[in-house]
């Protein structure tokens, strides 16, 4: 359908996948399928463990559960369509589905960043104000924080998506493996300066709030730990290890991607796409594994849940 004299509104787009690496799509398909299955299984297992184990229904574990919810939504907004493309060469995506995907990818990447920031604040209070922790950080506060983080993403990503969807387009071929904002708006026939500036501005705004908060929290945590007697330092450090691993896995690829965009050297497009895909897909698959390995309470909760289900199955069989 024609939008105006300079472009049209396509009924569908074509996702190219990973430009210059199309011949390797089938090779990527199997690892992506494994990643998705582990992501869904791992995060649902963690959610069920938190839900069914009373000892895990505390702020720290509720934040981890919120992160698992975000991980499931983020992965499910990207991977099913990507697997269809790579396994079956199903590259067509409707106009509406493309912009729903764009919305969920950018909104829940922002939610994930916010949850990681909330986790850093939680660890700061736990280490630096342990006697006041239970009165400051409550389950009610975690629930309100979750709602606020989702609302924050909605407020900034709804305009981003709406502005992009109203553009007239001159091409339907998206040089990406999913409907990423800048890859889509670059197909427009008109000036996209405002769209690209707004996209960069909200990325910088979220980063300017979340990253300094995390950095300050962990500087204060480190200072507090170094003041503890030597025998107590390891225990204090161990409470933060899983969080640091998860945050590193999320933010390091983002910072690397931003540095690539600012680089004056000619970086192949497929490198950008692989880095963006990595920071969106690797944290969701790794997060439940990291917390399962590093957090004894979660391991115990998962084992208790499995034993309870085995007991129920045995009772039902008689």
Secondary structure, DSSP 8 states (H G I E B T S, - for coil): -EEETTEE--SEEEE--STT-GGGHHHHHHHHHHHHHHHHHHHHHHHHHHHH-GGG-SHHHHHHHHHHHHHHHHHHHHHHHHHHHHHH---EEEHHHHHHHHHHHHHHHHHHHHHHHHHHHHHHHHHH-GGGHHHHS-HHHHHHHHHHHHHHHHHHHHHHHHHHHTS-BS--EESSSS--HHHHHTTBSS--HHHHHHHHHHHHHHHHHHHHHHHHHHHHHHHHHHTS-HHHHHHHHHHHHHHHHHHHHHHHHHHHHHHHHH-SS---HHHHHHHHHHHHHHHHHHHHHHHHHH-HHHHHHHHHHHHHHHHHHHHHH-
